[in-house]
Amino acid sequence: MSQLKPPVNSKDHIQGKATAPLELVEYGDYQCLHCGHAYPIIKNVQRSLGADLKFVFRNFPLAEAHPDAFNAAVAAETAGLQHKFWEMHDIIFENQEALDSESLFLYARSIGLDLERFKNDIQKNTVTEKVEIDFESGVRSGVNGTPSFFINGKKYNGDWEEDVFIQYLKSQLTVI
C-alpha cells in the first residue's frame, strides 16, 4: 500500500482541526471531471465528519489531458498568498468548464482578491514551484490518476461514492 510522501505539513492547505483523528488528502486536477464529481462528495464528507476530519488538497494537474489544469492550480496557489486558497479552490471546481485565464481573473475578483497583487503574484516562480512540488509528491506517493485519496497517510483505492466513503472513514475512527 502506498504511503503519502511527504506527510502533511505546514506547506499544505488544510481545512479542519490540525489535531483531527482522520486526515484525508486529495491529489486533484481542477479540470478533471472525476475530481469535479468528487468535489461535492468531499464537501458532504466534511459536513458529516465535522471536527473528526482534516482535509488537505494537493495539486496534481494532468496537463497533457487537461490543458487548463496547471494554470488553474497556479491561480489557486496564488489566491492562497492572500489567504483565499479555499475560496479559489471552490469557485474553480464550481466552474470547471471555464478555466481560461480571463475566467480565472474573474474568479479572483469575485472572491475579493486584490487584483493587482494577484496579477503580480501569479507570475512568481514560487507558486508554479508549489504546484510542481505537489505533483512530484503525488508521483512519489504512487498517484497515477485523479482524484487520488490518502487516509491517514495510506493510499485509499476503494469506492469514493458518498455513502460508501463516509462509512469507510467512520470505520477508520474506530480503528484509531
N, C-alpha and C positions, 0 to 999 in steps of 0.2 A: 504494500500500500504506500502511495506517495506521501511524502511529508512536505509541509509548507516551508519553503526556504526563501528568504529568511522568515523567522517568526514575525508576527505583528509587532510593529514598533512605532516610535514617535513620528516617523515619516509617513505613516498611513493615515488615511481618512477614516475616522471611527465614529459610528453612531451607537449610542448606548453607553452604559457604565463600563469603565475600564476593568472593573472587578466582576463583571457578569460571568456566571459559570459556563455559558455557552458562547463560543466565538465562531461566527460564520463569516468566511472570507469568500467573496466572489471575484473571479477573474472574468471581466466582461468587456464587450466591444459594443460601443454605442450604436453602431449601425447593424448589428446582428439581430435578426428577427427573433431568434430564440431568447436572446437577452431581453429584448423588448417584451416578450411573453413572460419572462421570469420577473420583470420589474414589479408589476402589481402583486405577484405572489410573495416576493420578498417583503413588500410593504405590509401585507397581511400577516406574514410570519412575525414581523417585528411587532405588530399590534398584539398578536396572540401571545407572544412570549414576553413582551414588555421588558422589565428590568433584568430578566434572566438571559437576555441576548445582547451581545456586542456584534455589530455588523461592520465589515470592512469591505471597501470596493477597491480593487486594483485593476489598472488598465491592461487590457490585452487586445489591442486593435489588430485585427486581421486585415492588414492594409491591402493585400492583393485582392481579396474578395470584397472588401468594403473600403472604397477609396476615400470616404469622408471620415472614417472612424478615428484615424490618428489625429486629425485636426480637431475633432470633437473632444477627444481625450485631452489634448493640449488646452482647449478652451476651458474645460472643467478644472484642470490643474491651475490655469491662470486665474479663474474665479476664486480658487482656494487661497490665492495670495491676498484676496480681500475678504477672506473668511466666509466665502459663499460657494464652496465646493458642492455641498449637497443640494443647494438650490439649483445650481447649473446642471448637476448630475440628473436631477429630477426633470427639469424642463427639457433637457436633451432627450431623455427617454420618452417623455410625453409627446415629443415632436420628432420622432425618429426619421420620418420621411423627408425632413428638411434640415440637412446638416451642412449646407454650403456656408461659406464664410459670412455672407450677408445675414443669413439666419442666425448664426452663432452670435453675431454682434447684436441682433435684435433681442436675443435671449438675455445677453449681458445687460442690455438696457432695461429689459422688463424685470430683472431680479434686483435692479438698483445698483449695479456696479458703476464705479467711476470709469466712464468710457475712455477717457484719455489714458488713464493708468492701464486699463485693460489692453488698449492698442499697443502701448509700450511693452507691457509685461508679456504679451502673447509671443513676442519676438525673442524673449530671453531663452538662452540655452538651458537654463535651469528647469524650465517647465517641460521642454522636449526631453531632457535627460530623465526627469521623473517618470514620464511615460515609458521611456526605453528601459529604465531600471525595473519598473513594474513588469514589463513584458519579459525581460530576462529572468526575473524571479519566477514568473509563471513557467517558463521553459525549464528552469532548474527544478521546479516543483512537480513537473510531469503534466502540465497543462497542454492539451493538444486540440482544444476546441473551446468554444464559448457557448453558454456560460459554464464555468468550472467552479465547483464549490469545495471548500475545505471546512471541516467542522473540528474545532479544537486541534487544528494543525494537521489533520489527516484528510486526504482526498476522499470526497464522497462521490460514489459512482452510481448511486441509486436514483430513484424517481424523485423529481423535484416538483411534481404537481402538488398543489397546495395542501390538500388533506394528508397525503402520504408524508410529505416533507415535514409538516408540523408535528405529526405523530412521531416520526423518527427523531426529530430534535427534542421533543418532550421525553422520549425514551432515553436520550443521552443524559438528561438531567438526573435520572435515577442512577445512572452508572457513575456519576461524579462523586 
